[in-house]
Amino acid sequence: MITKAFSFILPTDIRYGKDITSDLTILLKDREINQVLLVTDPGILKTTLVDQVVAYIKTAGAQVTIFSDVSPNPRDTEVTKGASIGIHANAEAIVAVGGGSPMDCAKSINVLMSLKKDSIKEFEGSGKVPRPLKPYFAIPTTAGTGSEVTWSSVINDTENQYKMTIKSTYMAATVALVDPALTTSVPAAITASTGMDALTHAIEAFTAKNANPISDALALQSVELITQSLLNAYRHGDDMQARDQMMMGSMLGGLAFSHSDVASVHCMAEALGGSLDLPHGLCNSILLPYVMEFNAPAAITRFARLAKAMGLTFDEENEGADLAVQFVKDLASSVELPQLNELAVTPEDFPRMAAIAMKNGSTPSNAREMTEIDYLNLFQRAYQG
Ligand code: NAD
């Protein structure tokens, strides 16, 4: 069989390595930027990370306004507020410092700020942003979402209580400044959930229907790096080799899924996380092995290849797929993430969540065809543990 036609777009200049964030000074100077809106969150403000970035901005001779009212699942109302602050400050560029929440919020703020609009809801879906936006510089501080290299922004629709996705290549970071050392202050529980998020991206990207040879290469390398290093990063937060591998794995996973797609794990996780305001990576981690188990018969060779990337040995493909599912369950338990029945959720919630998951734009990408009943069964199966 010959390769199906595909395209591979990379709108972001990726700069990776120790102290790479200092490049921000020259990036701002070159563009003659005088006013910057820095988007972050209250947790990051407690670290020294923002002070360092503010210093780089000031060295470029620019003024900075900080917006930090960003929740772990950023809300549409926060996007509107941040954009209004940015417009008021005459910001010419945005810098995000943080995990997926500040980075996603910054992408959506940039849409409203650049286009002088009030509500992100009108841009929900794919390709609704009509033209290029202001320069946006992403500085990730978690190894999980890959948002620094993706062109989607996931925002909580507070009225309808679900997470909507806004997608446009115009929203991608102009430059991603990726220094794994910025993740050494991430607490162990967040290292665990964000790490499992990154693993979910890689597994879903590799098994999604739109996977292509480039996304495959990125996804397999991501699985290899993450499965080798997550436990060490969780147990020893200052292990720089583990942090480096996790950051690289997360970024490669982000590149892979922005070209392939995510699939039913994310559809379910966004329904669960949007309703209960739970960490996104935790929701993915809980649901991942059950969706893998369901999907494996539809893509057995791919699941066996994932098992190889995890370093597992086996004779038959079926055996490899089973081992991969078990490996993921064991990893989630080693990094002490809870199960679905340990959360504030009851089976009465599942029909509504299954309906939301079914409507998610990534449902058609799943390796195996999904129905609303399949989603309901999978929520129930995960609840049984
Ligand atoms: P997060 O950004 O919500 O951060 C979680 C917590 O970790 C916060 O309290 C934050 O203050 C803290 N934190 C972050 N970095 C830290 C550091 N270096 N030291 C100490 N504390 C730190 O978590 P996340 O998992 O990175 O992002 C989740 C969000 O990203 C969700 O809303 C999810 O839907 C979205 N997401 C987006 C994409 C995308 O491509 N756009 C992909 C996956 C997930």
Boltz pocket constraint, residues with backbone or C-beta under 6 A from the ligand:
constraints:
  - pocket:
      binder: B
      contacts: [[A, 41], [A, 42], [A, 43], [A, 44], [A, 47], [A, 71], [A, 72], [A, 73], [A, 74], [A, 98], [A, 99], [A, 100], [A, 101], [A, 102], [A, 104], [A, 141], [A, 142], [A, 144], [A, 145], [A, 146], [A, 147], [A, 150], [A, 151], [A, 152], [A, 153], [A, 154], [A, 163], [A, 182], [A, 183], [A, 184], [A, 185], [A, 186], [A, 187], [A, 190], [A, 194], [A, 197], [A, 280], [A, 281]]
      max_distance: 6.0
